[in-house]
C-alpha cells in the first residue's frame, strides 16, 4: 500500500463529494484526509500501486470533474512544512500553546533557550514542564499582552526575555497563546553591537621609553588570562585605555566591555547599577526589575574605575562575588552565576586606606592578584614629543588648521614641565595651543599651562597690627636682606636711597649690625 495525494479541479455542484466517495467505497479505498476548496478537492488515500491508473481514469469520468493530478503534499501539509521551515530559521525562540495548555509549537531556538528537549515539550501541557506562574498562561487565561518580560527558570538555569500574545479566532475567543523568547546573552550581544563601544588595542598605545615598553609587555602577557587585574597610576595616565586594551587582547574580546566609574554614581544608586533589582524591590523600581552590570557583562569584562571610592557595604558585596562568582539582585533570594573578569583601577594609595580602615584588606588581596603600575608622564619624558605630535595632528585636523610642526623651544618647554595631570593634561595643553595658533608652527609662546591661568593671591599681612608696626616689620626685613649683599653703610645707603648716617640709625633702631 502507498499513500497517494490527489488534486481534483472541478465545476462545483451538489453531490460531487458524494460521487467521489462512492467511487472510492466501491474499490474499498480508505480516505485518510480530504480538503475542499472552491472548485478544487484534495484527497489523501491509501491503495495498491496497481490500482492507481484505473482509479484515476474512473475519477476523471465523474460529471463536472475537470481532471485528476497527483501531488506531493496536501495543502495543510504544505503549510505545515512552510511554517516549520520558518520557525526553524529564526533566531528567536517561539512557543505556542492551545486552550488546554498543550504545547503545539516549539522551535529549535526555543529548545536551545529553555533547554528542554523538543520531544518532551511538544504535546505536553506546559505546566508539567515549566512553572505555573509563567506569563504565557496569563496571556491564555486573561488575554494579557506582555513585552520583554525577564524570566529565569531555576530548573534549567535558563535566562531570557519573553514577549507574549493571546491567539484569538474570528469570533473573538482566545484559542491559545504564543510567546517569543530572546536569550539574555543574545540581547547583551545585540546591545553591545548597536552601541558601538570604543575599542582600543595595545598597538594604539604610543611610547618609545623603556619604562612603557616593560609595562606594555607585562600587560600583553596577563591579557590572555582571566585573573583580576588592579591598575595603579596617577590621574591621567591612561588606566581605562589600558583596561580596554587588556580586554581587546583577551579571549573575551568578542564579548562586552563595561566601564563604570565608582566615584561618579551615588552609593545608593551604585548598588542597583552593579547588581540589579527585582520587580517592586523599592519605590521607583522599574516594572519587571532590572539586570545589573554584572549580569550584563556576563562572559565579558567589567572595569571598575576609582575602586577606592566604594563604600564598605559595596566592598563586602564585591568581595562575595569575587569569591563565589554569584550575584544576588536587590530584593531577591535567588543567586545568579556570572562569569565576569574584573579589571579595577585607582589613583589612591590603597595601603594607606587599609591602615585607616577605609578599605577592606581582604578585598585588596582579591583585587590585587595582578598589579599593573602605569608610570607618570614625568618618568617617561622621552614619550612627550611623540604624544605631543599625535595630539597636534588630531586637533589640527578637527579644527581644520594647517599647523603641523612643533618648534624645538616648544618641545623643551613641554619636556621640562612636571605634568601633574599626566597625558590628559598634555592633551589639553596641545588642544589649547592649536586653538590660539595662527601659523603652521607651534611655538613655545603657544604653550600655556594650567598654572598660567591661575591668579596669584597677594600675601595678606595680619590685620590686627597697627600700620606703624607693619611698616617697621617690612623695613627691618628689607634691611636684613640688604645686609646679606652689602657690607658698608655707604653701600646700603646707595641701594636704599638713604644717607649712610640714616642707615646707621635704622640699623641701631632694629638691633642690626654691619
PLY file of the C-alpha trace (Angstrom):
ply
format ascii 1.0
element vertex 514
property float x
property float y
property float z
element edge 513
property int vertex1
property int vertex2
end_header
0.00 0.00 0.00
1.13 3.55 -0.67
-0.26 6.93 0.21
-1.42 8.90 -2.79
-2.41 12.56 -2.75
-4.69 13.84 -5.50
-5.79 17.26 -6.67
-9.20 17.23 -8.40
-10.17 20.52 -10.14
-13.94 20.69 -10.84
-17.01 22.68 -11.63
-18.74 22.86 -8.28
-22.09 21.09 -7.93
-24.16 19.45 -5.23
-23.25 15.81 -4.63
-19.79 15.91 -6.20
-18.06 14.90 -2.97
-20.59 12.07 -2.55
-19.89 10.77 -6.04
-16.14 10.77 -5.42
-16.61 8.99 -2.08
-18.81 6.31 -3.73
-16.11 5.60 -6.33
-13.57 5.09 -3.55
-16.00 2.99 -1.47
-16.69 0.69 -4.43
-12.96 -0.11 -4.55
-12.65 -0.35 -0.74
-10.21 2.56 -0.66
-9.95 4.42 2.64
-9.84 8.21 2.72
-7.02 9.37 5.01
-7.85 13.07 4.63
-9.89 15.34 2.39
-9.77 19.12 1.88
-12.37 21.03 -0.09
-11.76 24.44 -1.61
-13.73 26.36 -4.21
-13.54 24.33 -7.47
-10.85 22.03 -6.02
-10.94 18.86 -3.93
-7.83 17.32 -2.38
-7.66 13.66 -1.40
-5.17 11.61 0.57
-5.79 7.88 0.18
-4.02 4.54 0.59
-4.10 2.00 -2.27
-2.07 -0.56 -4.16
0.12 0.90 -6.93
-1.57 -1.37 -9.50
-4.94 0.17 -8.70
-3.85 3.76 -9.36
-4.34 4.00 -13.21
-7.89 2.59 -13.14
-8.86 4.83 -10.19
-7.60 7.99 -11.84
-9.47 7.14 -15.02
-12.69 6.48 -13.08
-12.43 9.74 -11.13
-11.93 11.69 -14.36
-15.18 10.23 -15.71
-17.25 11.75 -12.90
-19.51 14.54 -14.12
-18.07 18.06 -13.60
-14.55 16.74 -12.76
-12.06 18.60 -14.96
-9.04 16.40 -14.23
-7.06 14.48 -11.62
-3.41 15.27 -10.74
-1.12 13.57 -8.28
0.57 15.99 -5.82
3.40 15.50 -3.27
1.66 17.11 -0.26
-1.82 18.05 0.89
-2.39 21.82 1.35
-2.34 21.56 5.15
0.88 19.51 4.97
2.50 22.08 2.69
1.56 24.92 5.04
2.86 22.92 7.99
6.20 22.34 6.28
6.49 26.02 5.38
5.71 27.03 8.96
8.22 24.52 10.27
10.91 25.89 7.93
10.17 29.46 9.02
10.24 28.61 12.73
13.48 26.69 12.31
15.21 29.58 10.54
14.52 32.34 13.08
16.95 33.01 15.92
14.22 33.85 18.42
12.53 31.09 20.35
8.82 30.56 19.66
6.48 28.54 21.84
2.71 28.22 21.35
0.02 26.52 23.44
-3.63 25.65 22.78
-6.70 26.10 25.02
-5.72 23.04 27.07
-2.20 24.49 27.61
-0.69 21.80 25.38
2.46 22.88 23.54
1.71 23.00 19.81
4.78 24.86 18.52
8.31 24.72 19.90
11.07 25.70 17.51
14.80 24.80 17.77
15.68 28.25 19.13
13.18 27.79 21.97
14.68 24.38 22.67
18.14 26.00 22.88
16.92 28.79 25.17
14.66 26.81 27.52
16.94 23.73 27.47
14.15 21.13 27.43
14.16 18.65 24.50
11.53 19.09 21.80
10.21 15.52 22.16
9.43 16.20 25.81
7.80 19.56 25.24
5.60 19.07 22.14
2.17 17.72 23.05
2.75 18.06 26.79
0.90 20.52 28.98
3.21 23.43 29.62
2.64 23.35 33.38
4.01 19.80 33.51
7.46 21.08 32.48
7.53 24.79 33.34
6.40 26.76 36.43
2.68 27.54 36.59
3.35 31.26 37.05
4.89 31.90 33.62
3.27 34.92 31.91
2.25 32.85 28.85
-0.54 31.33 30.95
-1.83 34.82 31.78
-1.98 35.52 28.05
-4.08 32.36 27.57
-6.42 32.83 30.54
-6.83 36.60 30.65
-5.67 37.85 27.24
-2.67 39.61 28.83
-0.16 41.15 26.43
3.42 41.48 27.73
6.72 42.63 26.26
10.32 41.79 27.16
9.45 40.18 30.48
12.63 38.86 32.08
12.33 35.19 33.05
14.75 32.93 34.88
13.97 29.19 35.03
15.64 27.73 38.08
15.06 24.17 36.81
17.13 24.57 33.64
19.08 27.76 34.57
17.55 29.45 31.51
17.61 33.26 31.40
15.67 35.07 28.67
13.29 37.88 27.73
9.77 36.87 26.66
7.00 38.72 24.82
3.58 37.06 24.64
0.20 37.44 22.95
-3.10 35.56 23.11
-4.26 33.79 19.91
-7.80 34.98 19.09
-10.18 33.49 16.49
-12.62 35.38 14.25
-15.30 35.21 16.94
-13.01 36.94 19.45
-12.40 33.83 21.55
-8.96 33.04 22.99
-7.93 29.71 21.50
-4.28 29.71 22.54
-1.21 31.83 23.26
2.21 32.34 21.73
5.48 33.72 23.15
8.68 34.94 21.52
11.84 34.29 23.53
15.20 36.07 23.35
18.21 34.58 25.10
19.68 37.13 27.51
23.16 36.54 26.09
21.94 37.37 22.58
20.26 40.52 23.91
23.50 41.69 25.51
25.44 40.99 22.34
22.89 42.99 20.30
23.10 45.96 22.66
26.89 45.83 22.54
26.84 45.78 18.72
24.40 48.68 18.43
26.09 50.93 20.98
29.40 50.53 19.13
31.55 50.89 22.21
35.09 52.21 21.94
37.68 49.54 21.19
41.33 50.12 22.00
44.35 47.88 21.47
47.95 47.81 22.63
49.01 48.81 19.11
47.39 52.21 19.69
49.42 52.99 22.82
52.16 55.46 21.88
55.57 55.15 23.56
59.30 54.89 22.93
60.54 54.75 26.53
61.89 51.56 28.08
59.60 52.07 31.06
56.47 51.88 28.94
57.89 49.04 26.88
58.12 46.92 30.04
54.61 47.88 31.15
53.03 47.04 27.78
54.92 43.73 27.57
53.61 42.83 31.02
50.05 43.83 30.07
50.10 41.74 26.88
51.18 38.71 28.89
48.44 38.99 31.51
45.72 39.82 28.97
45.36 36.17 27.95
44.28 35.05 31.43
41.13 35.51 33.49
42.72 36.78 36.70
41.69 40.06 38.28
43.99 42.99 37.44
44.46 46.09 39.61
45.71 49.00 37.50
47.52 51.63 39.58
48.63 55.06 38.46
48.14 58.78 38.83
45.17 60.52 37.29
45.51 60.96 33.52
47.97 58.09 32.95
45.53 56.11 30.79
44.20 53.45 33.15
40.92 52.96 31.25
42.71 52.73 27.90
44.92 50.00 29.31
41.83 48.21 30.61
40.26 48.34 27.14
43.49 47.07 25.58
43.60 44.20 28.07
40.04 43.27 27.10
40.76 43.52 23.36
43.76 41.18 23.71
41.88 38.65 25.86
39.77 35.62 24.88
36.76 37.76 25.86
37.40 40.32 23.10
34.17 39.42 21.28
32.16 39.89 24.47
31.07 43.10 26.15
33.41 45.54 27.93
31.58 47.51 30.62
33.34 50.50 32.25
31.99 52.01 35.47
33.38 54.94 37.45
32.61 54.11 41.07
33.04 57.75 42.11
30.59 59.10 39.53
27.43 57.42 40.90
25.91 57.97 44.36
26.32 54.97 46.63
22.55 54.40 46.84
22.31 54.03 43.05
25.60 52.24 42.54
24.36 49.05 44.23
21.36 48.73 41.90
23.57 49.53 38.88
26.02 46.78 39.76
23.67 44.07 40.99
20.25 44.93 39.54
16.93 44.55 41.36
13.70 42.59 41.29
10.22 43.90 40.49
8.97 46.01 43.41
12.29 45.88 45.27
11.94 49.55 46.21
9.87 52.64 45.43
10.51 53.76 41.85
11.89 50.40 40.72
11.21 49.65 37.05
8.36 47.20 36.44
9.72 43.73 35.87
13.01 44.52 37.59
16.36 45.28 36.01
19.57 43.38 35.47
22.77 44.85 36.85
26.10 45.42 35.16
27.49 42.13 36.44
24.75 40.26 34.57
25.11 42.48 31.51
28.87 41.86 31.42
28.45 38.09 31.80
31.09 36.41 29.65
32.93 39.72 29.20
34.90 42.26 31.23
33.78 44.70 33.94
36.11 47.67 34.54
35.67 49.30 37.94
37.46 52.65 37.90
38.08 54.58 41.13
37.61 51.35 43.08
38.83 53.05 46.28
35.60 55.10 46.37
33.37 52.07 47.04
31.56 52.17 50.37
32.22 49.49 52.97
28.86 47.84 52.21
29.60 47.53 48.49
33.16 46.40 49.20
31.71 43.45 51.13
29.32 42.55 48.29
32.09 42.80 45.69
34.29 40.54 47.81
31.49 37.94 47.90
31.22 37.98 44.11
34.97 37.62 43.64
34.91 34.63 45.99
31.77 32.81 44.78
31.17 34.09 41.23
27.49 34.69 42.06
25.37 37.81 42.43
22.04 38.42 44.10
19.73 41.17 42.90
18.27 43.65 45.36
15.04 42.19 46.74
15.78 38.65 45.52
16.72 35.41 47.26
17.97 33.84 44.05
21.68 33.74 43.24
22.79 34.11 39.63
26.13 32.72 38.50
28.17 35.18 36.46
31.41 34.75 34.54
32.99 38.20 34.54
36.62 39.26 34.51
37.19 42.18 36.87
39.65 44.94 35.99
39.93 47.58 38.72
41.80 50.88 38.80
42.66 53.57 41.31
44.96 56.56 41.76
44.70 56.32 45.54
47.13 54.65 47.94
45.11 51.60 48.94
47.67 50.56 51.53
47.15 53.84 53.41
43.37 53.46 53.15
43.65 49.96 54.63
45.65 51.35 57.58
42.94 53.97 58.14
40.20 51.33 57.98
38.62 52.78 54.84
39.33 49.85 52.52
38.96 46.15 53.25
42.24 44.28 53.38
40.63 41.02 52.17
39.14 42.82 49.14
42.53 44.37 48.41
44.13 40.93 48.12
41.27 39.69 45.91
41.71 42.65 43.56
45.49 42.79 43.64
46.02 39.38 42.03
47.96 41.02 39.20
49.10 44.61 39.89
49.85 46.79 36.88
51.58 50.13 37.59
51.37 52.89 34.96
54.24 55.42 35.19
53.51 59.16 35.31
54.47 61.25 32.29
57.36 62.92 34.12
59.03 59.49 34.34
58.76 58.92 30.59
59.71 62.32 29.21
61.10 60.76 26.02
57.49 59.98 25.07
56.32 63.59 25.36
57.37 64.59 21.83
55.66 61.56 20.29
52.44 62.18 22.19
52.51 65.90 21.50
52.83 65.35 17.74
49.96 62.84 17.85
47.65 65.27 19.65
48.75 68.09 17.34
47.74 66.13 14.23
44.41 65.16 15.75
43.37 68.66 16.84
44.72 70.34 13.71
42.51 68.04 11.62
39.50 68.62 13.88
39.88 72.41 13.83
40.94 72.47 10.16
44.21 74.25 10.83
47.46 73.77 8.90
49.76 73.60 11.92
52.00 70.54 11.57
55.27 71.28 13.38
56.38 71.78 16.97
59.40 74.01 17.46
62.44 72.85 19.44
61.88 75.50 22.11
58.28 74.33 22.49
59.43 70.71 22.90
61.97 71.80 25.53
59.24 73.69 27.39
57.00 70.62 27.28
59.78 68.31 28.45
60.76 70.50 31.41
57.23 70.70 32.79
56.33 68.32 35.67
52.84 67.29 34.29
50.71 66.74 37.40
47.79 65.83 35.12
49.92 63.47 33.00
48.78 62.55 29.47
45.33 64.07 29.92
46.92 67.42 30.79
49.29 67.17 27.81
46.30 66.60 25.57
44.58 69.68 26.99
47.71 71.83 26.57
48.10 70.85 22.89
44.41 71.43 22.18
44.70 74.84 23.85
47.75 75.67 21.72
46.06 74.67 18.46
43.17 76.97 19.34
45.38 80.05 19.71
47.93 79.42 16.94
47.73 81.30 13.63
50.69 79.92 11.68
51.91 76.45 10.80
54.41 76.01 13.68
53.57 75.51 17.33
55.92 77.79 19.30
56.79 77.94 23.00
54.60 81.02 23.40
51.56 78.97 22.34
52.04 76.54 25.23
50.00 77.71 28.18
49.97 75.58 31.31
47.13 75.47 33.79
49.01 77.46 36.41
49.45 80.29 33.89
45.70 80.89 34.17
45.61 80.70 37.97
45.60 84.21 39.52
48.29 84.64 42.15
46.91 85.55 45.52
48.51 88.53 47.25
50.12 87.85 50.62
47.89 89.36 53.28
49.55 90.89 56.34
47.93 90.36 59.74
45.16 92.87 60.12
45.46 93.04 63.92
48.76 95.03 63.78
49.00 98.79 63.61
50.19 100.47 60.47
53.45 101.60 62.18
54.26 98.05 63.30
53.56 96.69 59.78
55.84 99.37 58.23
58.54 98.62 60.81
58.38 94.87 60.12
58.74 95.44 56.36
61.59 97.96 56.90
63.53 95.53 59.14
63.04 92.72 56.59
64.43 94.90 53.79
67.46 95.82 55.87
68.15 92.18 56.74
68.12 91.12 53.07
70.32 94.05 52.05
72.90 93.21 54.73
73.45 89.83 53.09
74.78 91.52 49.92
76.28 94.83 51.10
78.92 95.22 53.83
79.11 99.02 54.46
76.65 101.71 55.45
77.53 103.74 52.32
76.70 100.77 50.05
73.45 100.23 51.90
72.56 103.89 51.67
73.23 103.95 47.94
70.94 100.96 47.33
68.17 102.12 49.68
68.34 105.80 48.73
69.43 106.91 52.25
72.50 108.65 53.69
74.98 106.47 55.50
74.09 108.14 58.82
70.37 107.38 58.27
71.27 103.78 57.58
73.27 103.54 60.82
70.34 104.97 62.80
67.90 102.41 61.36
70.32 99.54 61.99
70.61 100.66 65.59
66.80 101.01 65.84
66.25 97.39 64.85
69.28 95.94 66.66
71.11 95.05 63.42
74.87 95.28 62.77
77.10 95.52 59.71
0 1
1 2
2 3
3 4
4 5
5 6
6 7
7 8
8 9
9 10
10 11
11 12
12 13
13 14
14 15
15 16
16 17
17 18
18 19
19 20
20 21
21 22
22 23
23 24
24 25
25 26
26 27
27 28
28 29
29 30
30 31
31 32
32 33
33 34
34 35
35 36
36 37
37 38
38 39
39 40
40 41
41 42
42 43
43 44
44 45
45 46
46 47
47 48
48 49
49 50
50 51
51 52
52 53
53 54
54 55
55 56
56 57
57 58
58 59
59 60
60 61
61 62
62 63
63 64
64 65
65 66
66 67
67 68
68 69
69 70
70 71
71 72
72 73
73 74
74 75
75 76
76 77
77 78
78 79
79 80
80 81
81 82
82 83
83 84
84 85
85 86
86 87
87 88
88 89
89 90
90 91
91 92
92 93
93 94
94 95
95 96
96 97
97 98
98 99
99 100
100 101
101 102
102 103
103 104
104 105
105 106
106 107
107 108
108 109
109 110
110 111
111 112
112 113
113 114
114 115
115 116
116 117
117 118
118 119
119 120
120 121
121 122
122 123
123 124
124 125
125 126
126 127
127 128
128 129
129 130
130 131
131 132
132 133
133 134
134 135
135 136
136 137
137 138
138 139
139 140
140 141
141 142
142 143
143 144
144 145
145 146
146 147
147 148
148 149
149 150
150 151
151 152
152 153
153 154
154 155
155 156
156 157
157 158
158 159
159 160
160 161
161 162
162 163
163 164
164 165
165 166
166 167
167 168
168 169
169 170
170 171
171 172
172 173
173 174
174 175
175 176
176 177
177 178
178 179
179 180
180 181
181 182
182 183
183 184
184 185
185 186
186 187
187 188
188 189
189 190
190 191
191 192
192 193
193 194
194 195
195 196
196 197
197 198
198 199
199 200
200 201
201 202
202 203
203 204
204 205
205 206
206 207
207 208
208 209
209 210
210 211
211 212
212 213
213 214
214 215
215 216
216 217
217 218
218 219
219 220
220 221
221 222
222 223
223 224
224 225
225 226
226 227
227 228
228 229
229 230
230 231
231 232
232 233
233 234
234 235
235 236
236 237
237 238
238 239
239 240
240 241
241 242
242 243
243 244
244 245
245 246
246 247
247 248
248 249
249 250
250 251
251 252
252 253
253 254
254 255
255 256
256 257
257 258
258 259
259 260
260 261
261 262
262 263
263 264
264 265
265 266
266 267
267 268
268 269
269 270
270 271
271 272
272 273
273 274
274 275
275 276
276 277
277 278
278 279
279 280
280 281
281 282
282 283
283 284
284 285
285 286
286 287
287 288
288 289
289 290
290 291
291 292
292 293
293 294
294 295
295 296
296 297
297 298
298 299
299 300
300 301
301 302
302 303
303 304
304 305
305 306
306 307
307 308
308 309
309 310
310 311
311 312
312 313
313 314
314 315
315 316
316 317
317 318
318 319
319 320
320 321
321 322
322 323
323 324
324 325
325 326
326 327
327 328
328 329
329 330
330 331
331 332
332 333
333 334
334 335
335 336
336 337
337 338
338 339
339 340
340 341
341 342
342 343
343 344
344 345
345 346
346 347
347 348
348 349
349 350
350 351
351 352
352 353
353 354
354 355
355 356
356 357
357 358
358 359
359 360
360 361
361 362
362 363
363 364
364 365
365 366
366 367
367 368
368 369
369 370
370 371
371 372
372 373
373 374
374 375
375 376
376 377
377 378
378 379
379 380
380 381
381 382
382 383
383 384
384 385
385 386
386 387
387 388
388 389
389 390
390 391
391 392
392 393
393 394
394 395
395 396
396 397
397 398
398 399
399 400
400 401
401 402
402 403
403 404
404 405
405 406
406 407
407 408
408 409
409 410
410 411
411 412
412 413
413 414
414 415
415 416
416 417
417 418
418 419
419 420
420 421
421 422
422 423
423 424
424 425
425 426
426 427
427 428
428 429
429 430
430 431
431 432
432 433
433 434
434 435
435 436
436 437
437 438
438 439
439 440
440 441
441 442
442 443
443 444
444 445
445 446
446 447
447 448
448 449
449 450
450 451
451 452
452 453
453 454
454 455
455 456
456 457
457 458
458 459
459 460
460 461
461 462
462 463
463 464
464 465
465 466
466 467
467 468
468 469
469 470
470 471
471 472
472 473
473 474
474 475
475 476
476 477
477 478
478 479
479 480
480 481
481 482
482 483
483 484
484 485
485 486
486 487
487 488
488 489
489 490
490 491
491 492
492 493
493 494
494 495
495 496
496 497
497 498
498 499
499 500
500 501
501 502
502 503
503 504
504 505
505 506
506 507
507 508
508 509
509 510
510 511
511 512
512 513
